[in-house]
Amino acid sequence: MSLRRGAGARSARIVVLGDLVLDIVARGDGPLEPASDVSGTVRFRAGGSAANTARTFVRLGGRATFIGAVGQDHWARRLTAAMRAEGVVVHAVAVSHPTARLVALIRPDGERSFLVERGAADALDAADLDQAWFRACDLLHLPGYSLFTHPLAGAAMRGAAIAQGRGALLSVDLSSRAPLLAMGRRRAWQILTELRPTIVFGNGGEVAALTGERQEERLLRVAPIVVVKEGVAGCRVLARAGDSAEVLRLTVATPRIAARDTTGAGDAFDAGFLLSMLKQSGRGSAPSGASSQSGGSAPSGATLPRDAGSLRRAAVAGHRAAGALLRLPRSDLPDR
């Protein structure tokens, strides 16, 4: 599932700011029985929307830096070690809260429900950020979870200011419908307007929570590219064609996959889409040591392509990344 790097080329680099979570994945052999037992499996895995995107980006051949807060416990050590073992650069700020943890209840058909204690994940503070962590960053990716709760939301806003000040692009994934509704549509719009992302990702329910049913075009007011993920149905991509009022609309299908666990597929899609777009824009393909990357200056290239061919290729790359995740066995945390 890797993309080979050309000789003398540097890989695209993203920074992902957000959550690193202990996933406790419970899958029953059959439907749950109230007040009774059901046989199944329970596994411990490295999770978190931000961490998932960073890992997949590296697996695809890019370079990724993860920034987030963890507890001062053995789970923090195991999770950060697992991330580094996969090639992700990790800047984990230790806080007094327990490391975030999530219980994923997986139904036999692969759909899942979550119970989450975010703990340390929401405790990252703007003052914790080091500007050097954003050096040579082509794009900063923010899951919506990084925008719902303070102080993490303040850290995300400062991270966006640092990254964009260095010439990096910004992408946002809306992440979850319920927190969006709890935040309120007006506040969510205000945040997106302040962030000025280049790409907004979201599934149908998340986008509808923000814009109303089938009104995703409204998101083009805050981002020139909008990707609506529809699971087994594929995705829809909308883009403003340059500075004109014309709107480009694409529907990109994906093969149906019988998956036992769909956790993280949306995060993997984001990674595949972003890497493809960065490669097509020329970011991540400059010769190693080129002046555009020297001295911590801004990455080369000001925008991402918005033509139908480029967007379709990125959507296909996103589907492939998600499909690979669904087909391959999941990696459990080592016992020690």
ChimeraX attribute file (.defattr): number of C-alpha atoms within 10 A of each C-alpha:
attribute: neighborCount
match mode: 1-to-1
recipient: residues
	/A:1	11
	/A:2	12
	/A:3	12
	/A:4	10
	/A:5	13
	/A:6	10
	/A:7	9
	/A:8	11
	/A:9	14
	/A:10	18
	/A:11	25
	/A:12	27
	/A:13	27
	/A:14	30
	/A:15	30
	/A:16	28
	/A:17	28
	/A:18	28
	/A:19	32
	/A:20	29
	/A:21	30
	/A:22	24
	/A:23	22
	/A:24	21
	/A:25	20
	/A:26	17
	/A:27	23
	/A:28	17
	/A:29	13
	/A:30	12
	/A:31	12
	/A:32	15
	/A:33	9
	/A:34	7
	/A:35	5
	/A:36	6
	/A:37	9
	/A:38	13
	/A:39	11
	/A:40	10
	/A:41	11
	/A:42	14
	/A:43	15
	/A:44	17
	/A:45	20
	/A:46	21
	/A:47	23
	/A:48	25
	/A:49	26
	/A:50	27
	/A:51	30
	/A:52	25
	/A:53	30
	/A:54	33
	/A:55	26
	/A:56	30
	/A:57	29
	/A:58	24
	/A:59	20
	/A:60	19
	/A:61	17
	/A:62	29
	/A:63	23
	/A:64	27
	/A:65	25
	/A:66	27
	/A:67	28
	/A:68	28
	/A:69	30
	/A:70	31
	/A:71	21
	/A:72	16
	/A:73	14
	/A:74	11
	/A:75	19
	/A:76	22
	/A:77	14
	/A:78	17
	/A:79	22
	/A:80	21
	/A:81	14
	/A:82	19
	/A:83	21
	/A:84	14
	/A:85	10
	/A:86	13
	/A:87	16
	/A:88	24
	/A:89	20
	/A:90	20
	/A:91	17
	/A:92	19
	/A:93	18
	/A:94	19
	/A:95	17
	/A:96	13
	/A:97	17
	/A:98	20
	/A:99	27
	/A:100	24
	/A:101	22
	/A:102	19
	/A:103	19
	/A:104	21
	/A:105	20
	/A:106	22
	/A:107	18
	/A:108	16
	/A:109	12
	/A:110	14
	/A:111	14
	/A:112	18
	/A:113	11
	/A:114	14
	/A:115	11
	/A:116	15
	/A:117	16
	/A:118	21
	/A:119	19
	/A:120	26
	/A:121	28
	/A:122	26
	/A:123	25
	/A:124	28
	/A:125	18
	/A:126	17
	/A:127	10
	/A:128	15
	/A:129	19
	/A:130	13
	/A:131	12
	/A:132	9
	/A:133	18
	/A:134	25
	/A:135	21
	/A:136	25
	/A:137	27
	/A:138	27
	/A:139	27
	/A:140	25
	/A:141	29
	/A:142	29
	/A:143	28
	/A:144	25
	/A:145	26
	/A:146	30
	/A:147	25
	/A:148	20
	/A:149	15
	/A:150	15
	/A:151	17
	/A:152	25
	/A:153	23
	/A:154	18
	/A:155	24
	/A:156	30
	/A:157	18
	/A:158	18
	/A:159	25
	/A:160	26
	/A:161	16
	/A:162	20
	/A:163	24
	/A:164	21
	/A:165	12
	/A:166	19
	/A:167	20
	/A:168	27
	/A:169	25
	/A:170	23
	/A:171	24
	/A:172	25
	/A:173	24
	/A:174	25
	/A:175	21
	/A:176	17
	/A:177	18
	/A:178	12
	/A:179	17
	/A:180	21
	/A:181	13
	/A:182	11
	/A:183	13
	/A:184	13
	/A:185	14
	/A:186	9
	/A:187	13
	/A:188	18
	/A:189	16
	/A:190	11
	/A:191	15
	/A:192	17
	/A:193	14
	/A:194	12
	/A:195	20
	/A:196	19
	/A:197	22
	/A:198	18
	/A:199	23
	/A:200	27
	/A:201	24
	/A:202	26
	/A:203	20
	/A:204	19
	/A:205	19
	/A:206	22
	/A:207	28
	/A:208	15
	/A:209	18
	/A:210	22
	/A:211	16
	/A:212	13
	/A:213	11
	/A:214	11
	/A:215	11
	/A:216	20
	/A:217	17
	/A:218	14
	/A:219	22
	/A:220	17
	/A:221	13
	/A:222	20
	/A:223	22
	/A:224	22
	/A:225	26
	/A:226	28
	/A:227	26
	/A:228	20
	/A:229	25
	/A:230	17
	/A:231	18
	/A:232	14
	/A:233	13
	/A:234	18
	/A:235	22
	/A:236	20
	/A:237	22
	/A:238	24
	/A:239	24
	/A:240	20
	/A:241	16
	/A:242	12
	/A:243	7
	/A:244	7
	/A:245	8
	/A:246	10
	/A:247	14
	/A:248	15
	/A:249	14
	/A:250	16
	/A:251	14
	/A:252	18
	/A:253	16
	/A:254	18
	/A:255	11
	/A:256	11
	/A:257	13
	/A:258	12
	/A:259	16
	/A:260	16
	/A:261	22
	/A:262	20
	/A:263	24
	/A:264	19
	/A:265	23
	/A:266	25
	/A:267	27
	/A:268	29
	/A:269	27
	/A:270	32
	/A:271	29
	/A:272	25
	/A:273	23
	/A:274	26
	/A:275	29
	/A:276	21
	/A:277	23
	/A:278	25
	/A:279	17
	/A:280	17
	/A:281	18
	/A:282	17
	/A:283	24
	/A:284	26
	/A:285	19
	/A:286	19
	/A:287	15
	/A:288	15
	/A:289	12
	/A:290	11
	/A:291	14
	/A:292	16
	/A:293	18
	/A:294	13
	/A:295	10
	/A:296	14
	/A:297	15
	/A:298	21
	/A:299	25
	/A:300	20
	/A:301	16
	/A:302	14
	/A:303	16
	/A:304	21
	/A:305	18
	/A:306	19
	/A:307	13
	/A:308	16
	/A:309	11
	/A:310	16
	/A:311	26
	/A:312	18
	/A:313	16
	/A:314	26
	/A:315	30
	/A:316	21
	/A:317	23
	/A:318	28
	/A:319	28
	/A:320	19
	/A:321	26
	/A:322	24
	/A:323	21
	/A:324	17
	/A:325	23
	/A:326	20
	/A:327	14
	/A:328	9
	/A:329	8
	/A:330	11
	/A:331	11
	/A:332	14
	/A:333	17
	/A:334	10
	/A:335	6
	/A:336	5
